[in-house]
């Protein structure tokens, strides 16, 4: 029984990329991106859910999805940037997995999303300011993760190795008991 690996962080912090790389390194784990699950089950893109229904409606779908995907083990769970704001989501994710906050500084995040028109909360006149405000608001909760990794200071390989080291140590402690 291997614990779930949960990746949290701002949009463009590397959750999807790191999740995909981890899944290649540890094939016994299944990668689950909660935004992709929501899109598949609803038949709508995230920005379409925001536009057609509301952010509140999306957050309810997100909460329900997180409760479902956290059951069981051997999963790499990548969640949307705002999902960790919900105390219920945070509790569930921290209980059923080892949570890694993939932290990036504002300029790196902005560079990565500057050409992306699919992020509904950033479709404004000043997306960098919105991103900055989101980061300030969310940082307190992101820091509640079990581990923080600054993705702007380490290579993808270093990030993967750090996460694998933590998971391997936790697994070896379980088998020693």
PyMOL CGO cylinders between C-alpha atoms (Angstrom):
from pymol import cmd
from pymol.cgo import CYLINDER

trace = [
    CYLINDER, 0.00, 0.00, 0.00, 1.63, 3.22, -1.20, 0.3, 1, 1, 1, 1, 1, 1,
    CYLINDER, 1.63, 3.22, -1.20, 0.36, 6.64, -0.13, 0.3, 1, 1, 1, 1, 1, 1,
    CYLINDER, 0.36, 6.64, -0.13, -1.09, 9.03, -2.65, 0.3, 1, 1, 1, 1, 1, 1,
    CYLINDER, -1.09, 9.03, -2.65, 1.10, 11.85, -3.89, 0.3, 1, 1, 1, 1, 1, 1,
    CYLINDER, 1.10, 11.85, -3.89, -0.77, 15.15, -4.07, 0.3, 1, 1, 1, 1, 1, 1,
    CYLINDER, -0.77, 15.15, -4.07, 0.53, 18.12, -6.07, 0.3, 1, 1, 1, 1, 1, 1,
    CYLINDER, 0.53, 18.12, -6.07, -0.79, 21.58, -5.18, 0.3, 1, 1, 1, 1, 1, 1,
    CYLINDER, -0.79, 21.58, -5.18, 0.17, 25.05, -6.29, 0.3, 1, 1, 1, 1, 1, 1,
    CYLINDER, 0.17, 25.05, -6.29, -0.67, 28.01, -8.45, 0.3, 1, 1, 1, 1, 1, 1,
    CYLINDER, -0.67, 28.01, -8.45, -1.66, 27.72, -12.10, 0.3, 1, 1, 1, 1, 1, 1,
    CYLINDER, -1.66, 27.72, -12.10, 1.50, 27.05, -14.14, 0.3, 1, 1, 1, 1, 1, 1,
    CYLINDER, 1.50, 27.05, -14.14, 3.54, 25.92, -11.12, 0.3, 1, 1, 1, 1, 1, 1,
    CYLINDER, 3.54, 25.92, -11.12, 4.31, 22.60, -12.80, 0.3, 1, 1, 1, 1, 1, 1,
    CYLINDER, 4.31, 22.60, -12.80, 1.72, 20.27, -11.27, 0.3, 1, 1, 1, 1, 1, 1,
    CYLINDER, 1.72, 20.27, -11.27, 0.79, 18.62, -14.56, 0.3, 1, 1, 1, 1, 1, 1,
    CYLINDER, 0.79, 18.62, -14.56, 4.35, 18.34, -15.82, 0.3, 1, 1, 1, 1, 1, 1,
    CYLINDER, 4.35, 18.34, -15.82, 5.70, 16.95, -12.55, 0.3, 1, 1, 1, 1, 1, 1,
    CYLINDER, 5.70, 16.95, -12.55, 2.70, 14.60, -12.26, 0.3, 1, 1, 1, 1, 1, 1,
    CYLINDER, 2.70, 14.60, -12.26, 3.33, 13.19, -15.73, 0.3, 1, 1, 1, 1, 1, 1,
    CYLINDER, 3.33, 13.19, -15.73, 7.04, 12.71, -15.04, 0.3, 1, 1, 1, 1, 1, 1,
    CYLINDER, 7.04, 12.71, -15.04, 6.33, 11.02, -11.70, 0.3, 1, 1, 1, 1, 1, 1,
    CYLINDER, 6.33, 11.02, -11.70, 3.86, 8.67, -13.38, 0.3, 1, 1, 1, 1, 1, 1,
    CYLINDER, 3.86, 8.67, -13.38, 6.59, 7.59, -15.82, 0.3, 1, 1, 1, 1, 1, 1,
    CYLINDER, 6.59, 7.59, -15.82, 9.04, 6.97, -12.97, 0.3, 1, 1, 1, 1, 1, 1,
    CYLINDER, 9.04, 6.97, -12.97, 6.61, 5.01, -10.80, 0.3, 1, 1, 1, 1, 1, 1,
    CYLINDER, 6.61, 5.01, -10.80, 4.29, 3.06, -13.09, 0.3, 1, 1, 1, 1, 1, 1,
    CYLINDER, 4.29, 3.06, -13.09, 2.53, 1.48, -10.09, 0.3, 1, 1, 1, 1, 1, 1,
    CYLINDER, 2.53, 1.48, -10.09, 0.90, 4.89, -9.57, 0.3, 1, 1, 1, 1, 1, 1,
    CYLINDER, 0.90, 4.89, -9.57, -1.98, 6.31, -11.59, 0.3, 1, 1, 1, 1, 1, 1,
    CYLINDER, -1.98, 6.31, -11.59, -1.95, 10.01, -12.49, 0.3, 1, 1, 1, 1, 1, 1,
    CYLINDER, -1.95, 10.01, -12.49, -5.21, 11.84, -11.85, 0.3, 1, 1, 1, 1, 1, 1,
    CYLINDER, -5.21, 11.84, -11.85, -5.65, 15.51, -12.77, 0.3, 1, 1, 1, 1, 1, 1,
    CYLINDER, -5.65, 15.51, -12.77, -8.83, 16.70, -11.06, 0.3, 1, 1, 1, 1, 1, 1,
    CYLINDER, -8.83, 16.70, -11.06, -9.46, 19.40, -13.67, 0.3, 1, 1, 1, 1, 1, 1,
    CYLINDER, -9.46, 19.40, -13.67, -9.25, 16.77, -16.43, 0.3, 1, 1, 1, 1, 1, 1,
    CYLINDER, -9.25, 16.77, -16.43, -11.66, 14.52, -14.51, 0.3, 1, 1, 1, 1, 1, 1,
    CYLINDER, -11.66, 14.52, -14.51, -14.12, 17.40, -14.14, 0.3, 1, 1, 1, 1, 1, 1,
    CYLINDER, -14.12, 17.40, -14.14, -13.86, 18.24, -17.84, 0.3, 1, 1, 1, 1, 1, 1,
    CYLINDER, -13.86, 18.24, -17.84, -14.41, 14.61, -18.84, 0.3, 1, 1, 1, 1, 1, 1,
    CYLINDER, -14.41, 14.61, -18.84, -17.37, 14.01, -16.52, 0.3, 1, 1, 1, 1, 1, 1,
    CYLINDER, -17.37, 14.01, -16.52, -19.07, 17.34, -17.27, 0.3, 1, 1, 1, 1, 1, 1,
    CYLINDER, -19.07, 17.34, -17.27, -18.33, 17.39, -20.99, 0.3, 1, 1, 1, 1, 1, 1,
    CYLINDER, -18.33, 17.39, -20.99, -17.20, 21.01, -20.61, 0.3, 1, 1, 1, 1, 1, 1,
    CYLINDER, -17.20, 21.01, -20.61, -13.87, 22.79, -20.38, 0.3, 1, 1, 1, 1, 1, 1,
    CYLINDER, -13.87, 22.79, -20.38, -13.16, 24.50, -17.04, 0.3, 1, 1, 1, 1, 1, 1,
    CYLINDER, -13.16, 24.50, -17.04, -13.58, 27.99, -18.54, 0.3, 1, 1, 1, 1, 1, 1,
    CYLINDER, -13.58, 27.99, -18.54, -16.92, 26.88, -20.00, 0.3, 1, 1, 1, 1, 1, 1,
    CYLINDER, -16.92, 26.88, -20.00, -18.12, 25.72, -16.55, 0.3, 1, 1, 1, 1, 1, 1,
    CYLINDER, -18.12, 25.72, -16.55, -17.13, 29.11, -15.10, 0.3, 1, 1, 1, 1, 1, 1,
    CYLINDER, -17.13, 29.11, -15.10, -18.92, 30.96, -17.92, 0.3, 1, 1, 1, 1, 1, 1,
    CYLINDER, -18.92, 30.96, -17.92, -22.04, 28.80, -18.11, 0.3, 1, 1, 1, 1, 1, 1,
    CYLINDER, -22.04, 28.80, -18.11, -22.59, 28.10, -14.40, 0.3, 1, 1, 1, 1, 1, 1,
    CYLINDER, -22.59, 28.10, -14.40, -20.22, 29.95, -12.02, 0.3, 1, 1, 1, 1, 1, 1,
    CYLINDER, -20.22, 29.95, -12.02, -17.05, 29.56, -10.04, 0.3, 1, 1, 1, 1, 1, 1,
    CYLINDER, -17.05, 29.56, -10.04, -19.09, 28.34, -7.06, 0.3, 1, 1, 1, 1, 1, 1,
    CYLINDER, -19.09, 28.34, -7.06, -20.58, 25.57, -9.18, 0.3, 1, 1, 1, 1, 1, 1,
    CYLINDER, -20.58, 25.57, -9.18, -17.11, 24.58, -10.39, 0.3, 1, 1, 1, 1, 1, 1,
    CYLINDER, -17.11, 24.58, -10.39, -15.76, 24.53, -6.80, 0.3, 1, 1, 1, 1, 1, 1,
    CYLINDER, -15.76, 24.53, -6.80, -18.57, 22.14, -5.81, 0.3, 1, 1, 1, 1, 1, 1,
    CYLINDER, -18.57, 22.14, -5.81, -17.65, 19.81, -8.69, 0.3, 1, 1, 1, 1, 1, 1,
    CYLINDER, -17.65, 19.81, -8.69, -14.01, 20.10, -7.66, 0.3, 1, 1, 1, 1, 1, 1,
    CYLINDER, -14.01, 20.10, -7.66, -14.79, 19.24, -4.03, 0.3, 1, 1, 1, 1, 1, 1,
    CYLINDER, -14.79, 19.24, -4.03, -16.85, 16.19, -5.01, 0.3, 1, 1, 1, 1, 1, 1,
    CYLINDER, -16.85, 16.19, -5.01, -14.13, 15.04, -7.41, 0.3, 1, 1, 1, 1, 1, 1,
    CYLINDER, -14.13, 15.04, -7.41, -11.41, 15.33, -4.77, 0.3, 1, 1, 1, 1, 1, 1,
    CYLINDER, -11.41, 15.33, -4.77, -13.41, 13.23, -2.31, 0.3, 1, 1, 1, 1, 1, 1,
    CYLINDER, -13.41, 13.23, -2.31, -13.79, 10.50, -4.93, 0.3, 1, 1, 1, 1, 1, 1,
    CYLINDER, -13.79, 10.50, -4.93, -10.21, 10.43, -6.28, 0.3, 1, 1, 1, 1, 1, 1,
    CYLINDER, -10.21, 10.43, -6.28, -8.60, 10.38, -2.83, 0.3, 1, 1, 1, 1, 1, 1,
    CYLINDER, -8.60, 10.38, -2.83, -10.02, 6.97, -2.02, 0.3, 1, 1, 1, 1, 1, 1,
    CYLINDER, -10.02, 6.97, -2.02, -7.46, 4.22, -2.37, 0.3, 1, 1, 1, 1, 1, 1,
    CYLINDER, -7.46, 4.22, -2.37, -3.72, 4.46, -2.82, 0.3, 1, 1, 1, 1, 1, 1,
    CYLINDER, -3.72, 4.46, -2.82, -1.05, 4.54, -5.51, 0.3, 1, 1, 1, 1, 1, 1,
    CYLINDER, -1.05, 4.54, -5.51, -2.27, 7.77, -7.08, 0.3, 1, 1, 1, 1, 1, 1,
    CYLINDER, -2.27, 7.77, -7.08, -0.58, 10.96, -8.15, 0.3, 1, 1, 1, 1, 1, 1,
    CYLINDER, -0.58, 10.96, -8.15, -3.27, 13.60, -7.73, 0.3, 1, 1, 1, 1, 1, 1,
    CYLINDER, -3.27, 13.60, -7.73, -2.80, 16.98, -9.36, 0.3, 1, 1, 1, 1, 1, 1,
    CYLINDER, -2.80, 16.98, -9.36, -5.41, 19.52, -8.27, 0.3, 1, 1, 1, 1, 1, 1,
    CYLINDER, -5.41, 19.52, -8.27, -6.50, 22.88, -9.63, 0.3, 1, 1, 1, 1, 1, 1,
    CYLINDER, -6.50, 22.88, -9.63, -4.81, 25.99, -8.28, 0.3, 1, 1, 1, 1, 1, 1,
    CYLINDER, -4.81, 25.99, -8.28, -7.73, 27.06, -6.09, 0.3, 1, 1, 1, 1, 1, 1,
    CYLINDER, -7.73, 27.06, -6.09, -8.77, 23.65, -4.74, 0.3, 1, 1, 1, 1, 1, 1,
    CYLINDER, -8.77, 23.65, -4.74, -6.48, 23.80, -1.70, 0.3, 1, 1, 1, 1, 1, 1,
    CYLINDER, -6.48, 23.80, -1.70, -8.31, 26.93, -0.51, 0.3, 1, 1, 1, 1, 1, 1,
    CYLINDER, -8.31, 26.93, -0.51, -11.27, 24.80, 0.53, 0.3, 1, 1, 1, 1, 1, 1,
    CYLINDER, -11.27, 24.80, 0.53, -10.71, 23.53, 4.10, 0.3, 1, 1, 1, 1, 1, 1,
    CYLINDER, -10.71, 23.53, 4.10, -12.59, 20.30, 3.34, 0.3, 1, 1, 1, 1, 1, 1,
    CYLINDER, -12.59, 20.30, 3.34, -10.41, 19.63, 0.31, 0.3, 1, 1, 1, 1, 1, 1,
    CYLINDER, -10.41, 19.63, 0.31, -7.28, 20.38, 2.32, 0.3, 1, 1, 1, 1, 1, 1,
    CYLINDER, -7.28, 20.38, 2.32, -8.29, 17.99, 5.09, 0.3, 1, 1, 1, 1, 1, 1,
    CYLINDER, -8.29, 17.99, 5.09, -9.11, 15.20, 2.65, 0.3, 1, 1, 1, 1, 1, 1,
    CYLINDER, -9.11, 15.20, 2.65, -5.94, 15.64, 0.60, 0.3, 1, 1, 1, 1, 1, 1,
    CYLINDER, -5.94, 15.64, 0.60, -3.67, 15.83, 3.67, 0.3, 1, 1, 1, 1, 1, 1,
    CYLINDER, -3.67, 15.83, 3.67, -5.33, 12.78, 5.23, 0.3, 1, 1, 1, 1, 1, 1,
    CYLINDER, -5.33, 12.78, 5.23, -5.17, 10.54, 2.17, 0.3, 1, 1, 1, 1, 1, 1,
    CYLINDER, -5.17, 10.54, 2.17, -1.86, 11.59, 0.66, 0.3, 1, 1, 1, 1, 1, 1,
    CYLINDER, -1.86, 11.59, 0.66, 1.48, 13.27, 1.02, 0.3, 1, 1, 1, 1, 1, 1,
    CYLINDER, 1.48, 13.27, 1.02, 0.96, 16.84, -0.19, 0.3, 1, 1, 1, 1, 1, 1,
    CYLINDER, 0.96, 16.84, -0.19, 3.67, 18.71, -2.08, 0.3, 1, 1, 1, 1, 1, 1,
    CYLINDER, 3.67, 18.71, -2.08, 3.32, 22.43, -2.70, 0.3, 1, 1, 1, 1, 1, 1,
    CYLINDER, 3.32, 22.43, -2.70, 5.02, 23.28, -5.99, 0.3, 1, 1, 1, 1, 1, 1,
    CYLINDER, 5.02, 23.28, -5.99, 5.97, 26.88, -5.38, 0.3, 1, 1, 1, 1, 1, 1,
    CYLINDER, 5.97, 26.88, -5.38, 7.03, 29.32, -8.10, 0.3, 1, 1, 1, 1, 1, 1,
    CYLINDER, 7.03, 29.32, -8.10, 7.68, 33.02, -7.97, 0.3, 1, 1, 1, 1, 1, 1,
    CYLINDER, 7.68, 33.02, -7.97, 5.29, 35.45, -9.63, 0.3, 1, 1, 1, 1, 1, 1,
    CYLINDER, 5.29, 35.45, -9.63, 7.45, 36.28, -12.66, 0.3, 1, 1, 1, 1, 1, 1,
    CYLINDER, 7.45, 36.28, -12.66, 7.95, 32.60, -13.52, 0.3, 1, 1, 1, 1, 1, 1,
    CYLINDER, 7.95, 32.60, -13.52, 4.23, 31.92, -13.18, 0.3, 1, 1, 1, 1, 1, 1,
    CYLINDER, 4.23, 31.92, -13.18, 3.30, 34.92, -15.29, 0.3, 1, 1, 1, 1, 1, 1,
    CYLINDER, 3.30, 34.92, -15.29, 5.78, 33.96, -18.01, 0.3, 1, 1, 1, 1, 1, 1,
    CYLINDER, 5.78, 33.96, -18.01, 4.34, 30.44, -18.15, 0.3, 1, 1, 1, 1, 1, 1,
    CYLINDER, 4.34, 30.44, -18.15, 0.70, 31.58, -18.44, 0.3, 1, 1, 1, 1, 1, 1,
    CYLINDER, 0.70, 31.58, -18.44, 1.10, 34.76, -20.47, 0.3, 1, 1, 1, 1, 1, 1,
    CYLINDER, 1.10, 34.76, -20.47, -0.17, 33.14, -23.67, 0.3, 1, 1, 1, 1, 1, 1,
    CYLINDER, -0.17, 33.14, -23.67, -2.76, 30.80, -22.10, 0.3, 1, 1, 1, 1, 1, 1,
    CYLINDER, -2.76, 30.80, -22.10, -6.36, 31.87, -22.70, 0.3, 1, 1, 1, 1, 1, 1,
    CYLINDER, -6.36, 31.87, -22.70, -7.93, 28.86, -20.93, 0.3, 1, 1, 1, 1, 1, 1,
    CYLINDER, -7.93, 28.86, -20.93, -7.50, 30.07, -17.36, 0.3, 1, 1, 1, 1, 1, 1,
    CYLINDER, -7.50, 30.07, -17.36, -10.78, 31.78, -16.43, 0.3, 1, 1, 1, 1, 1, 1,
    CYLINDER, -10.78, 31.78, -16.43, -9.58, 33.69, -13.38, 0.3, 1, 1, 1, 1, 1, 1,
    CYLINDER, -9.58, 33.69, -13.38, -6.77, 35.31, -15.40, 0.3, 1, 1, 1, 1, 1, 1,
    CYLINDER, -6.77, 35.31, -15.40, -8.82, 36.64, -18.32, 0.3, 1, 1, 1, 1, 1, 1,
    CYLINDER, -8.82, 36.64, -18.32, -8.57, 40.30, -17.28, 0.3, 1, 1, 1, 1, 1, 1,
    CYLINDER, -8.57, 40.30, -17.28, -6.82, 43.50, -18.36, 0.3, 1, 1, 1, 1, 1, 1,
    CYLINDER, -6.82, 43.50, -18.36, -4.03, 42.89, -15.88, 0.3, 1, 1, 1, 1, 1, 1,
    CYLINDER, -4.03, 42.89, -15.88, -3.56, 39.13, -15.45, 0.3, 1, 1, 1, 1, 1, 1,
    CYLINDER, -3.56, 39.13, -15.45, -0.21, 39.59, -13.68, 0.3, 1, 1, 1, 1, 1, 1,
    CYLINDER, -0.21, 39.59, -13.68, -1.88, 41.66, -10.95, 0.3, 1, 1, 1, 1, 1, 1,
    CYLINDER, -1.88, 41.66, -10.95, -4.67, 39.07, -10.62, 0.3, 1, 1, 1, 1, 1, 1,
    CYLINDER, -4.67, 39.07, -10.62, -2.04, 36.32, -10.42, 0.3, 1, 1, 1, 1, 1, 1,
    CYLINDER, -2.04, 36.32, -10.42, -0.14, 38.28, -7.77, 0.3, 1, 1, 1, 1, 1, 1,
    CYLINDER, -0.14, 38.28, -7.77, -3.31, 38.74, -5.69, 0.3, 1, 1, 1, 1, 1, 1,
    CYLINDER, -3.31, 38.74, -5.69, -4.19, 35.04, -6.03, 0.3, 1, 1, 1, 1, 1, 1,
    CYLINDER, -4.19, 35.04, -6.03, -0.70, 34.05, -4.95, 0.3, 1, 1, 1, 1, 1, 1,
    CYLINDER, -0.70, 34.05, -4.95, -0.86, 36.32, -1.89, 0.3, 1, 1, 1, 1, 1, 1,
    CYLINDER, -0.86, 36.32, -1.89, -4.29, 34.95, -0.98, 0.3, 1, 1, 1, 1, 1, 1,
    CYLINDER, -4.29, 34.95, -0.98, -3.45, 31.27, -1.51, 0.3, 1, 1, 1, 1, 1, 1,
    CYLINDER, -3.45, 31.27, -1.51, 0.11, 31.17, -0.17, 0.3, 1, 1, 1, 1, 1, 1,
    CYLINDER, 0.11, 31.17, -0.17, -0.99, 30.75, 3.45, 0.3, 1, 1, 1, 1, 1, 1,
    CYLINDER, -0.99, 30.75, 3.45, -2.93, 27.59, 2.65, 0.3, 1, 1, 1, 1, 1, 1,
    CYLINDER, -2.93, 27.59, 2.65, -0.35, 26.21, 0.22, 0.3, 1, 1, 1, 1, 1, 1,
    CYLINDER, -0.35, 26.21, 0.22, 2.22, 26.39, 3.01, 0.3, 1, 1, 1, 1, 1, 1,
    CYLINDER, 2.22, 26.39, 3.01, 0.10, 23.92, 5.00, 0.3, 1, 1, 1, 1, 1, 1,
    CYLINDER, 0.10, 23.92, 5.00, 1.21, 21.16, 2.60, 0.3, 1, 1, 1, 1, 1, 1,
    CYLINDER, 1.21, 21.16, 2.60, 3.50, 18.50, 4.02, 0.3, 1, 1, 1, 1, 1, 1,
    CYLINDER, 3.50, 18.50, 4.02, 6.39, 19.68, 1.81, 0.3, 1, 1, 1, 1, 1, 1,
    CYLINDER, 6.39, 19.68, 1.81, 7.22, 22.77, -0.24, 0.3, 1, 1, 1, 1, 1, 1,
    CYLINDER, 7.22, 22.77, -0.24, 9.38, 22.61, -3.36, 0.3, 1, 1, 1, 1, 1, 1,
    CYLINDER, 9.38, 22.61, -3.36, 10.42, 25.79, -5.17, 0.3, 1, 1, 1, 1, 1, 1,
    CYLINDER, 10.42, 25.79, -5.17, 9.98, 24.79, -8.81, 0.3, 1, 1, 1, 1, 1, 1,
    CYLINDER, 9.98, 24.79, -8.81, 11.72, 27.94, -10.04, 0.3, 1, 1, 1, 1, 1, 1,
    CYLINDER, 11.72, 27.94, -10.04, 14.98, 26.92, -8.31, 0.3, 1, 1, 1, 1, 1, 1,
    CYLINDER, 14.98, 26.92, -8.31, 15.22, 23.23, -9.16, 0.3, 1, 1, 1, 1, 1, 1,
    CYLINDER, 15.22, 23.23, -9.16, 15.21, 21.18, -12.34, 0.3, 1, 1, 1, 1, 1, 1,
    CYLINDER, 15.21, 21.18, -12.34, 12.35, 18.80, -13.06, 0.3, 1, 1, 1, 1, 1, 1,
    CYLINDER, 12.35, 18.80, -13.06, 14.67, 15.88, -12.32, 0.3, 1, 1, 1, 1, 1, 1,
    CYLINDER, 14.67, 15.88, -12.32, 15.63, 17.35, -8.92, 0.3, 1, 1, 1, 1, 1, 1,
    CYLINDER, 15.63, 17.35, -8.92, 11.96, 17.87, -8.05, 0.3, 1, 1, 1, 1, 1, 1,
    CYLINDER, 11.96, 17.87, -8.05, 11.09, 14.30, -9.05, 0.3, 1, 1, 1, 1, 1, 1,
    CYLINDER, 11.09, 14.30, -9.05, 14.01, 12.92, -7.04, 0.3, 1, 1, 1, 1, 1, 1,
    CYLINDER, 14.01, 12.92, -7.04, 12.98, 14.91, -3.97, 0.3, 1, 1, 1, 1, 1, 1,
    CYLINDER, 12.98, 14.91, -3.97, 9.40, 13.63, -4.13, 0.3, 1, 1, 1, 1, 1, 1,
    CYLINDER, 9.40, 13.63, -4.13, 10.53, 10.05, -4.76, 0.3, 1, 1, 1, 1, 1, 1,
    CYLINDER, 10.53, 10.05, -4.76, 12.93, 10.28, -1.82, 0.3, 1, 1, 1, 1, 1, 1,
    CYLINDER, 12.93, 10.28, -1.82, 10.12, 11.31, 0.52, 0.3, 1, 1, 1, 1, 1, 1,
    CYLINDER, 10.12, 11.31, 0.52, 7.74, 8.63, -0.78, 0.3, 1, 1, 1, 1, 1, 1,
    CYLINDER, 7.74, 8.63, -0.78, 10.40, 5.89, -0.68, 0.3, 1, 1, 1, 1, 1, 1,
    CYLINDER, 10.40, 5.89, -0.68, 11.31, 6.83, 2.90, 0.3, 1, 1, 1, 1, 1, 1,
    CYLINDER, 11.31, 6.83, 2.90, 7.65, 6.73, 3.95, 0.3, 1, 1, 1, 1, 1, 1,
    CYLINDER, 7.65, 6.73, 3.95, 7.19, 3.35, 2.27, 0.3, 1, 1, 1, 1, 1, 1,
    CYLINDER, 7.19, 3.35, 2.27, 10.29, 1.86, 3.90, 0.3, 1, 1, 1, 1, 1, 1,
    CYLINDER, 10.29, 1.86, 3.90, 9.12, 3.07, 7.33, 0.3, 1, 1, 1, 1, 1, 1,
    CYLINDER, 9.12, 3.07, 7.33, 5.74, 1.38, 6.75, 0.3, 1, 1, 1, 1, 1, 1,
    CYLINDER, 5.74, 1.38, 6.75, 7.34, -1.93, 5.82, 0.3, 1, 1, 1, 1, 1, 1,
    CYLINDER, 7.34, -1.93, 5.82, 9.69, -1.79, 8.82, 0.3, 1, 1, 1, 1, 1, 1,
    CYLINDER, 9.69, -1.79, 8.82, 6.76, -1.59, 11.24, 0.3, 1, 1, 1, 1, 1, 1,
]
cmd.load_cgo(trace, "trace")
